[in-house]
Amino acid sequence: MRLKPKEVTCECGHTSVIDRDTDWCTKCCNRIFYTEKGRRYGKINTFYMYVVAGGVICFLTYVFVELILTPTLKF
């Protein structure tokens, strides 16, 4: 969804005009946000994805140890 164009300054000091919720700085390649609310949601979503990825890795490790490694080592 397109928003009204807004001039946003990145942490590196580069100024960009964006018309979306989030975009990438052309100078330092960091994410820039249209509003501070979007920045907060971006941090929450990033944390959520790290937790989900960690959970999947732990689950796959558990399945490997319990279903494959344990029966193989009993013989």
C-alpha positions as a printed NumPy array, in Angstrom:
array([[  0.   ,   0.   ,   0.   ],
       [  1.436,   3.352,  -1.016],
       [  1.496,   6.193,   1.497],
       [  2.096,   9.89 ,   1.035],
       [  5.795,  10.453,   0.235],
       [  7.755,  11.339,   3.359],
       [ 11.378,  12.355,   3.827],
       [ 13.082,  10.056,   6.35 ],
       [ 16.627,  10.267,   7.705],
       [ 18.536,   7.028,   8.255],
       [ 20.827,   6.387,  11.228],
       [ 23.808,   6.962,   8.906],
       [ 22.536,  10.474,   8.1  ],
       [ 21.333,   9.777,   4.569],
       [ 17.924,  11.253,   3.728],
       [ 15.484,   9.273,   1.592],
       [ 11.941,   9.847,   0.386],
       [  9.786,   6.769,   1.008],
       [  6.148,   5.988,   0.282],
       [  5.906,   2.553,   1.936],
       [  5.932,   1.322,   5.535],
       [  9.556,   0.202,   5.248],
       [ 12.344,   0.566,   2.748],
       [ 16.124,   0.184,   2.523],
       [ 18.651,   2.989,   2.812],
       [ 20.572,   3.277,  -0.465],
       [ 23.774,   4.318,   1.312],
       [ 24.177,   1.841,   4.212],
       [ 21.536,  -0.838,   3.354],
       [ 19.761,  -0.589,   6.721],
       [ 15.987,  -0.648,   7.001],
       [ 14.256,   2.7  ,   7.318],
       [ 10.681,   3.05 ,   8.519],
       [  7.856,   5.455,   7.712],
       [  6.813,   5.776,  11.388],
       [  8.255,   4.916,  14.794],
       [  5.418,   2.424,  15.245],
       [  6.703,   0.579,  12.176],
       [ 10.215,   0.52 ,  13.665],
       [  8.876,  -1.059,  16.858],
       [  6.91 ,  -3.685,  14.932],
       [  9.972,  -4.413,  12.813],
       [ 12.008,  -5.185,  15.949],
       [  9.239,  -7.382,  17.352],
       [  8.913,  -9.292,  14.069],
       [ 12.683,  -9.814,  13.859],
       [ 12.77 , -11.158,  17.423],
       [  9.794, -13.414,  16.671],
       [ 11.536, -14.883,  13.613],
       [ 14.697, -15.595,  15.649],
       [ 12.598, -17.414,  18.276],
       [ 10.768, -19.452,  15.623],
       [ 14.017, -20.394,  13.862],
       [ 15.596, -21.39 ,  17.189],
       [ 12.555, -23.49 ,  18.08 ],
       [ 12.659, -25.299,  14.744],
       [ 16.374, -26.05 ,  15.146],
       [ 15.821, -27.363,  18.693],
       [ 12.887, -29.498,  17.569],
       [ 14.83 , -31.004,  14.674],
       [ 17.773, -31.739,  16.98 ],
       [ 15.435, -33.461,  19.442],
       [ 13.855, -35.554,  16.68 ],
       [ 17.272, -36.544,  15.343],
       [ 18.562, -37.596,  18.779],
       [ 15.422, -39.435,  19.907],
       [ 14.354, -41.139,  16.69 ],
       [ 17.604, -41.711,  14.792],
       [ 20.633, -41.534,  17.061],
       [ 19.317, -43.35 ,  20.16 ],
       [ 18.085, -46.528,  18.353],
       [ 21.269, -46.641,  16.296],
       [ 23.574, -46.522,  19.336],
       [ 21.688, -49.24 ,  21.29 ],
       [ 23.043, -52.038,  19.061]])
